[in-house]
Amino acid sequence: MPARQHFTSGNIWEQRAGFSRAIRVGDTVYTAGTIAVDKEGRTQGAGCYEQCIYISKLLGGILEQAGSSLQNVVRVRAYLVNKEDASEFTRFQRDVFGDIRPVATCVIVSGLFGEGTVVELELVAVDQAQD
């Protein structure tokens, strides 16, 4: 059985709540659900698209730390507070992942942690999953 490797973004909640931002098991990297909040707890980005871009940059760095990249993403899960933001998520999905076309799930939820956060993303990446 492959060993688990844990990766952190340095966000205080990872330590407080006892979770990793990402875990690598074999050739697969799983990320935690991530919102657009910086290390000081400030929400970044006013709308869904901007928050998705912020989150993708954060998770892209974590994937690189784990020896992977956004180009290896095979699954995207999005949790949106507002159904009206679905078009902004779709634009983000197309702009960032349109060339690699991972599977995607988008769920509408009643709320998220973090004042002003409107989207949470989870990614799964598999090594050498590029087309």
C-alpha positions as CSV (number, residue, x, y, z in Angstrom):
1,M,0.0,0.0,0.0
2,P,1.4,3.4,-1.0
3,A,2.3,5.8,1.9
4,R,0.3,9.0,2.4
5,Q,2.0,12.3,2.0
6,H,0.4,15.4,3.6
7,F,0.7,19.0,2.2
8,T,-0.3,22.3,3.8
9,S,-0.9,25.8,2.6
10,G,0.0,27.2,6.0
11,N,-3.6,28.3,6.7
12,I,-4.2,28.4,10.5
13,W,-7.4,26.3,10.1
14,E,-5.5,23.3,8.8
15,Q,-3.6,23.1,12.2
16,R,-6.6,24.0,14.3
17,A,-9.1,21.6,12.6
18,G,-6.5,18.8,12.0
19,F,-6.6,18.5,8.3
20,S,-4.3,18.6,5.3
21,R,-4.8,20.9,2.3
22,A,-3.8,18.0,0.1
23,I,-2.9,14.3,0.4
24,R,-0.9,12.3,-2.1
25,V,-1.5,8.5,-2.2
26,G,0.4,6.8,-5.0
27,D,-0.1,8.8,-8.2
28,T,-3.3,10.6,-7.0
29,V,-3.5,13.9,-5.1
30,Y,-6.7,14.8,-3.3
31,T,-7.3,18.4,-2.1
32,A,-9.5,19.6,0.7
33,G,-12.4,21.8,0.0
34,T,-10.9,25.2,-0.3
35,I,-12.4,28.7,-0.1
36,A,-11.0,32.0,-1.2
37,V,-9.5,33.1,2.2
38,D,-5.9,34.1,2.7
39,K,-3.7,33.0,5.6
40,E,-5.0,35.9,7.7
41,G,-8.6,34.9,7.2
42,R,-9.5,37.6,4.8
43,T,-11.9,36.7,1.9
44,Q,-10.2,37.3,-1.5
45,G,-12.3,38.1,-4.6
46,A,-15.7,39.8,-4.7
47,G,-17.5,37.3,-6.9
48,C,-17.6,33.6,-7.8
49,Y,-15.3,33.8,-10.8
50,E,-12.7,35.8,-8.9
51,Q,-12.9,33.5,-5.9
52,C,-12.5,30.5,-8.2
53,I,-9.4,32.0,-9.8
54,Y,-7.9,32.7,-6.3
55,I,-8.7,29.2,-5.2
56,S,-7.2,27.6,-8.3
57,K,-3.9,29.5,-7.8
58,L,-3.8,28.4,-4.2
59,L,-4.5,24.7,-5.1
60,G,-2.2,24.9,-8.1
61,G,0.6,25.7,-5.8
62,I,-0.3,22.9,-3.4
63,L,-0.5,20.5,-6.4
64,E,3.0,21.6,-7.5
65,Q,4.2,21.1,-3.9
66,A,2.8,17.5,-4.2
67,G,4.6,17.0,-7.5
68,S,1.5,17.5,-9.7
69,S,-0.2,20.3,-11.4
70,L,-3.6,21.8,-12.5
71,Q,-3.0,20.0,-15.9
72,N,-3.4,16.7,-14.1
73,V,-6.8,17.5,-12.6
74,V,-9.4,14.8,-13.3
75,R,-12.2,15.9,-11.0
76,V,-13.5,19.3,-9.9
77,R,-16.2,19.6,-7.2
78,A,-17.7,23.0,-6.6
79,Y,-20.0,24.1,-3.8
80,L,-21.9,27.4,-4.6
81,V,-23.9,29.5,-2.2
82,N,-25.9,31.2,-5.0
83,K,-27.5,29.3,-7.9
84,E,-27.1,32.5,-9.9
85,D,-23.3,32.0,-9.8
86,A,-23.4,28.8,-11.8
87,S,-22.6,30.7,-15.0
88,E,-19.5,32.2,-13.3
89,F,-18.4,28.8,-12.2
90,T,-19.0,27.5,-15.7
91,R,-16.9,30.3,-17.2
92,F,-14.1,29.5,-14.7
93,Q,-14.3,25.8,-15.5
94,R,-14.0,26.5,-19.2
95,D,-11.2,29.1,-18.8
96,V,-9.0,27.0,-16.5
97,F,-9.8,23.4,-17.3
98,G,-11.4,23.6,-20.7
99,D,-8.5,22.0,-22.5
100,I,-8.2,19.0,-20.2
101,R,-12.0,18.6,-19.5
102,P,-12.0,16.9,-16.0
103,V,-15.3,15.6,-14.7
104,A,-17.1,18.3,-12.6
105,T,-19.8,18.4,-10.0
106,C,-21.5,21.7,-8.9
107,V,-23.7,21.7,-5.8
108,I,-25.8,24.5,-4.4
109,V,-25.4,24.9,-0.6
110,S,-26.9,27.1,2.1
111,G,-23.6,28.6,3.3
112,L,-19.9,28.3,3.6
113,F,-17.3,29.1,6.3
114,G,-15.7,32.5,5.7
115,E,-17.5,35.8,5.6
116,G,-18.3,36.7,2.0
117,T,-17.2,33.4,0.5
118,V,-19.5,32.2,-2.3
119,V,-17.7,29.1,-3.6
120,E,-15.6,26.2,-2.3
121,L,-13.6,23.9,-4.6
122,E,-12.1,20.4,-4.3
123,L,-9.8,18.9,-6.9
124,V,-8.4,15.4,-7.6
125,A,-5.3,15.1,-9.8
126,V,-3.7,12.0,-11.2
127,D,-0.1,11.9,-12.4
128,Q,0.4,11.6,-16.1
129,A,-3.4,12.2,-16.6
130,Q,-2.7,14.7,-19.4
131,D,-4.1,14.1,-22.8
